[in-house]
Amino acid sequence: MTTRISRNDLAARIAADIPEGAVVNLGIGAPTLVANFLPEGEEILLHTENGLLGMGPAPQAGAVDPDLINAGKQAVTALPGAAYFHHADSFAMMRGGHLDVCVLGAFQVSQNGDLANWSTGEPGAIPAVGGAMDLAIGAKDVYVMTDLFTKSGEPKLVERCAYPLTGVGCVSRVYTDHAVFDVTPDGFVVRELFGDNTVASLEAALGLSLTAPLSRDKD
């Protein structure tokens, strides 16, 4: 068996957890894939920090409108009834608690829910925090979508973040290519395991104590 799922499969897994009627912001990078897997027929309003409410999935080849982009400058579509507004109004929505869910990437998430997802020194990283701080403290639920380990094998779930913090105690749930984790007052709780991962194998790899409500690997 495999120990990982693909990024598209993970995006689909996140999309399945977003409730109908939610107003959602998808962060730059991998989180934008979630837009392609939202359930058809359900009203979920996607918000972009550069001024669009009612964003649709990525456009088909040959149907790109150069005036329609998300905050990461990727081409997007607009659903019927979409609204456009000033950048400042978009941030007022974020800061005012009007977003139900945001999905962000991460360099690290601590066991008490601190988020670190920006760095001026990380190769390939955007050298600014952008709107992530506003999203992290403004959204009612903060979901993180990330690989569980870096390319060099370092865990992204940690006891304490070493990178500059984006938000303190803000993360609700972490979706990774190995498992899904809830953040609780008692630390990380394994919500779902992928492939042949077990709680015990993840504890050993992460160096953290994990809780599993179903204790699948300890029967």
C-alpha positions as a Markdown table, in Angstrom:
| # | Residue | x | y | z |
|---|---|---|---|---|
| 1 | Met | 0.0 | 0.0 | 0.0 |
| 2 | Thr | 1.0 | 3.6 | -0.4 |
| 3 | Thr | 1.6 | 6.0 | 2.5 |
| 4 | Arg | 0.5 | 9.1 | 0.6 |
| 5 | Ile | -2.4 | 10.4 | -1.4 |
| 6 | Ser | -2.1 | 12.8 | -4.4 |
| 7 | Arg | -2.5 | 16.6 | -4.1 |
| 8 | Asn | -5.7 | 16.4 | -6.2 |
| 9 | Asp | -7.1 | 13.7 | -3.9 |
| 10 | Leu | -6.3 | 15.8 | -0.9 |
| 11 | Ala | -8.0 | 18.8 | -2.4 |
| 12 | Ala | -11.1 | 16.7 | -3.1 |
| 13 | Arg | -11.0 | 15.5 | 0.6 |
| 14 | Ile | -11.0 | 19.1 | 1.8 |
| 15 | Ala | -13.8 | 20.1 | -0.6 |
| 16 | Ala | -16.0 | 17.3 | 0.9 |
| 17 | Asp | -15.7 | 18.9 | 4.3 |
| 18 | Ile | -16.8 | 22.4 | 3.3 |
| 19 | Pro | -20.5 | 22.8 | 4.2 |
| 20 | Glu | -23.1 | 24.1 | 1.8 |
| 21 | Gly | -23.6 | 27.9 | 2.1 |
| 22 | Ala | -20.1 | 28.6 | 3.4 |
| 23 | Val | -18.0 | 31.6 | 2.3 |
| 24 | Val | -14.5 | 30.3 | 1.7 |
| 25 | Asn | -11.1 | 31.7 | 0.9 |
| 26 | Leu | -8.5 | 29.5 | -0.8 |
| 27 | Gly | -4.9 | 30.5 | -0.2 |
| 28 | Ile | -2.2 | 30.8 | -2.8 |
| 29 | Gly | -0.7 | 27.5 | -4.1 |
| 30 | Ala | -2.1 | 24.1 | -3.5 |
| 31 | Pro | -5.3 | 25.3 | -1.7 |
| 32 | Thr | -6.6 | 26.7 | -5.0 |
| 33 | Leu | -7.1 | 23.1 | -6.2 |
| 34 | Val | -10.0 | 22.8 | -3.8 |
| 35 | Ala | -12.1 | 25.0 | -6.1 |
| 36 | Asn | -12.0 | 22.2 | -8.8 |
| 37 | Phe | -13.6 | 19.6 | -6.4 |
| 38 | Leu | -16.5 | 21.4 | -4.7 |
| 39 | Pro | -19.7 | 19.4 | -4.9 |
| 40 | Glu | -21.9 | 20.3 | -7.9 |
| 41 | Gly | -25.3 | 21.8 | -7.1 |
| 42 | Glu | -24.2 | 23.1 | -3.7 |
| 43 | Glu | -23.8 | 26.9 | -3.1 |
| 44 | Ile | -20.4 | 27.5 | -1.7 |
| 45 | Leu | -19.1 | 31.1 | -2.3 |
| 46 | Leu | -15.4 | 31.4 | -2.9 |
| 47 | His | -13.8 | 34.7 | -1.9 |
| 48 | Thr | -10.5 | 36.1 | -3.2 |
| 49 | Glu | -8.6 | 38.8 | -1.3 |
| 50 | Asn | -8.1 | 40.7 | -4.5 |
| 51 | Gly | -11.8 | 41.5 | -4.8 |
| 52 | Leu | -14.1 | 38.7 | -6.1 |
| 53 | Leu | -16.9 | 36.8 | -4.4 |
| 54 | Gly | -18.3 | 33.9 | -6.4 |
| 55 | Met | -15.1 | 32.5 | -7.9 |
| 56 | Gly | -15.5 | 29.3 | -9.9 |
| 57 | Pro | -13.0 | 26.6 | -10.9 |
| 58 | Ala | -10.0 | 27.0 | -13.1 |
| 59 | Pro | -10.9 | 27.9 | -16.7 |
| 60 | Gln | -10.8 | 25.4 | -19.5 |
| 61 | Ala | -7.9 | 25.7 | -22.0 |
| 62 | Gly | -8.7 | 28.4 | -24.5 |
| 63 | Ala | -11.3 | 30.0 | -22.2 |
| 64 | Val | -9.0 | 32.2 | -20.1 |
| 65 | Asp | -10.1 | 35.7 | -19.3 |
| 66 | Pro | -6.9 | 37.7 | -18.6 |
| 67 | Asp | -8.9 | 40.1 | -16.4 |
| 68 | Leu | -10.0 | 37.3 | -14.0 |
| 69 | Ile | -7.3 | 36.2 | -11.6 |
| 70 | Asn | -7.0 | 35.2 | -8.0 |
| 71 | Ala | -4.6 | 36.6 | -5.4 |
| 72 | Gly | -1.9 | 34.2 | -6.7 |
| 73 | Lys | -2.3 | 35.7 | -10.2 |
| 74 | Gln | -3.8 | 32.4 | -11.5 |
| 75 | Ala | -6.6 | 32.5 | -14.1 |
| 76 | Val | -10.0 | 31.8 | -12.6 |
| 77 | Thr | -13.7 | 31.8 | -13.6 |
| 78 | Ala | -16.6 | 33.8 | -12.1 |
| 79 | Leu | -19.9 | 32.1 | -11.4 |
| 80 | Pro | -23.2 | 33.7 | -12.3 |
| 81 | Gly | -24.0 | 36.4 | -9.7 |
| 82 | Ala | -20.3 | 36.9 | -8.8 |
| 83 | Ala | -19.5 | 40.3 | -7.2 |
| 84 | Tyr | -16.4 | 42.5 | -7.6 |
| 85 | Phe | -15.2 | 45.0 | -5.1 |
| 86 | His | -12.2 | 47.0 | -3.8 |
| 87 | His | -9.2 | 45.3 | -2.3 |
| 88 | Ala | -9.9 | 47.2 | 1.0 |
| 89 | Asp | -13.5 | 45.8 | 1.1 |
| 90 | Ser | -12.2 | 42.3 | 0.6 |
| 91 | Phe | -9.9 | 42.7 | 3.6 |
| 92 | Ala | -12.8 | 44.1 | 5.6 |
| 93 | Met | -14.7 | 40.9 | 4.9 |
| 94 | Met | -11.7 | 38.9 | 6.1 |
| 95 | Arg | -11.0 | 40.9 | 9.2 |
| 96 | Gly | -14.7 | 41.3 | 10.1 |
| 97 | Gly | -15.3 | 37.6 | 10.6 |
| 98 | His | -17.4 | 37.1 | 7.4 |
| 99 | Leu | -15.5 | 34.0 | 6.2 |
| 100 | Asp | -16.6 | 30.6 | 7.3 |
| 101 | Val | -13.5 | 28.7 | 6.2 |
| 102 | Cys | -10.1 | 29.5 | 4.8 |
| 103 | Val | -7.7 | 27.0 | 3.4 |
| 104 | Leu | -4.0 | 27.9 | 3.7 |
| 105 | Gly | -0.6 | 26.3 | 3.1 |
| 106 | Ala | 2.0 | 25.9 | 5.8 |
| 107 | Phe | 5.7 | 25.6 | 6.6 |
| 108 | Gln | 4.8 | 24.5 | 10.1 |
| 109 | Val | 1.8 | 24.0 | 12.4 |
| 110 | Ser | 2.4 | 23.6 | 16.1 |
| 111 | Gln | 0.4 | 21.3 | 18.3 |
| 112 | Asn | -1.5 | 24.2 | 19.9 |
| 113 | Gly | -2.6 | 25.4 | 16.4 |
| 114 | Asp | 0.0 | 28.2 | 15.7 |
| 115 | Leu | 0.5 | 28.7 | 12.0 |
| 116 | Ala | 3.7 | 29.6 | 10.2 |
| 117 | Asn | 3.3 | 29.9 | 6.4 |
| 118 | Trp | 5.6 | 32.7 | 5.3 |
| 119 | Ser | 9.3 | 33.3 | 5.3 |
| 120 | Thr | 11.7 | 35.7 | 3.7 |
| 121 | Gly | 14.5 | 33.0 | 3.7 |
| 122 | Glu | 12.7 | 29.9 | 2.4 |
| 123 | Pro | 13.7 | 29.2 | -1.2 |
| 124 | Gly | 10.8 | 29.8 | -3.5 |
| 125 | Ala | 8.7 | 31.4 | -0.8 |
| 126 | Ile | 6.8 | 34.6 | -1.5 |
| 127 | Pro | 8.8 | 37.1 | 0.6 |
| 128 | Ala | 5.8 | 38.6 | 2.4 |
| 129 | Val | 2.9 | 37.5 | 4.5 |
| 130 | Gly | 0.3 | 38.9 | 2.2 |
| 131 | Gly | -3.3 | 38.5 | 3.5 |
| 132 | Ala | -2.6 | 35.3 | 5.4 |
| 133 | Met | -2.5 | 37.0 | 8.8 |
| 134 | Asp | -5.9 | 38.5 | 8.2 |
| 135 | Leu | -7.3 | 35.2 | 7.0 |
| 136 | Ala | -5.8 | 33.2 | 9.9 |
| 137 | Ile | -7.4 | 35.4 | 12.6 |
| 138 | Gly | -10.6 | 36.3 | 10.6 |
| 139 | Ala | -12.0 | 33.0 | 9.4 |
| 140 | Lys | -14.2 | 31.0 | 11.6 |
| 141 | Asp | -12.3 | 27.8 | 10.7 |
| 142 | Val | -8.7 | 27.7 | 9.4 |
| 143 | Tyr | -7.9 | 24.5 | 7.4 |
| 144 | Val | -4.3 | 23.9 | 6.4 |
| 145 | Met | -3.4 | 21.9 | 3.3 |
| 146 | Thr | 0.2 | 20.7 | 3.2 |
| 147 | Asp | 2.6 | 17.8 | 2.7 |
| 148 | Leu | 3.3 | 16.3 | 6.1 |
| 149 | Phe | 7.0 | 16.4 | 5.5 |
| 150 | Thr | 9.4 | 18.8 | 3.7 |
| 151 | Lys | 11.4 | 17.6 | 0.7 |
| 152 | Ser | 14.3 | 16.9 | 3.1 |
| 153 | Gly | 12.0 | 14.9 | 5.4 |
| 154 | Glu | 11.5 | 17.4 | 8.2 |
| 155 | Pro | 8.0 | 17.2 | 9.8 |
| 156 | Lys | 5.7 | 20.1 | 9.3 |
| 157 | Leu | 3.7 | 19.3 | 12.4 |
| 158 | Val | 5.8 | 20.4 | 15.4 |
| 159 | Glu | 5.7 | 21.0 | 19.1 |
| 160 | Arg | 6.6 | 24.7 | 18.5 |
| 161 | Cys | 7.0 | 26.6 | 15.2 |
| 162 | Ala | 10.5 | 27.8 | 14.3 |
| 163 | Tyr | 9.3 | 30.0 | 11.5 |
| 164 | Pro | 7.8 | 33.5 | 12.0 |
| 165 | Leu | 4.2 | 33.0 | 13.0 |
| 166 | Thr | 1.3 | 33.9 | 10.8 |
| 167 | Gly | -1.3 | 33.4 | 13.5 |
| 168 | Val | -1.4 | 32.1 | 17.1 |
| 169 | Gly | -3.7 | 29.2 | 18.0 |
| 170 | Cys | -5.7 | 29.7 | 14.8 |
| 171 | Val | -5.6 | 26.3 | 13.0 |
| 172 | Ser | -8.7 | 24.1 | 13.3 |
| 173 | Arg | -7.6 | 21.1 | 11.1 |
| 174 | Val | -4.6 | 20.0 | 9.1 |
| 175 | Tyr | -5.0 | 18.0 | 5.9 |
| 176 | Thr | -1.8 | 16.3 | 4.8 |
| 177 | Asp | -0.9 | 13.7 | 2.2 |
| 178 | His | -0.5 | 11.1 | 5.0 |
| 179 | Ala | -3.4 | 11.9 | 7.4 |
| 180 | Val | -6.0 | 14.5 | 8.5 |
| 181 | Phe | -5.4 | 16.0 | 12.0 |
| 182 | Asp | -7.7 | 18.0 | 14.2 |
| 183 | Val | -6.1 | 20.6 | 16.5 |
| 184 | Thr | -7.4 | 20.3 | 20.1 |
| 185 | Pro | -6.4 | 21.6 | 23.5 |
| 186 | Asp | -4.8 | 18.2 | 24.0 |
| 187 | Gly | -2.7 | 18.4 | 20.8 |
| 188 | Phe | -3.1 | 16.7 | 17.4 |
| 189 | Val | -6.0 | 14.2 | 17.0 |
| 190 | Val | -5.8 | 11.9 | 14.0 |
| 191 | Arg | -9.1 | 12.3 | 12.2 |
| 192 | Glu | -8.3 | 10.1 | 9.2 |
| 193 | Leu | -5.4 | 8.0 | 8.1 |
| 194 | Phe | -4.4 | 7.5 | 4.4 |
| 195 | Gly | -2.8 | 4.4 | 2.9 |
| 196 | Asp | -1.0 | 2.1 | 5.4 |
| 197 | Asn | -0.1 | 4.9 | 7.8 |
| 198 | Thr | -0.8 | 4.2 | 11.5 |
| 199 | Val | -0.9 | 6.4 | 14.5 |
| 200 | Ala | 2.1 | 4.7 | 15.8 |
| 201 | Ser | 4.1 | 5.1 | 12.6 |
| 202 | Leu | 3.2 | 8.8 | 12.4 |
| 203 | Glu | 4.1 | 9.4 | 16.1 |
| 204 | Ala | 7.5 | 7.9 | 15.4 |
| 205 | Ala | 8.1 | 10.0 | 12.2 |
| 206 | Leu | 6.8 | 13.2 | 13.8 |
| 207 | Gly | 8.2 | 12.8 | 17.3 |
| 208 | Leu | 4.9 | 13.9 | 18.7 |
| 209 | Ser | 2.2 | 12.2 | 20.8 |
| 210 | Leu | -1.0 | 11.8 | 18.8 |
| 211 | Thr | -4.5 | 10.9 | 19.8 |
| 212 | Ala | -6.7 | 8.7 | 17.6 |
| 213 | Pro | -10.4 | 8.5 | 18.6 |
| 214 | Leu | -10.8 | 5.2 | 16.8 |
| 215 | Ser | -7.4 | 3.9 | 17.7 |
| 216 | Arg | -7.3 | 2.0 | 14.4 |
| 217 | Asp | -3.7 | 0.8 | 14.8 |
| 218 | Lys | -3.9 | -0.2 | 18.4 |
| 219 | Asp | -6.7 | -2.8 | 18.3 |
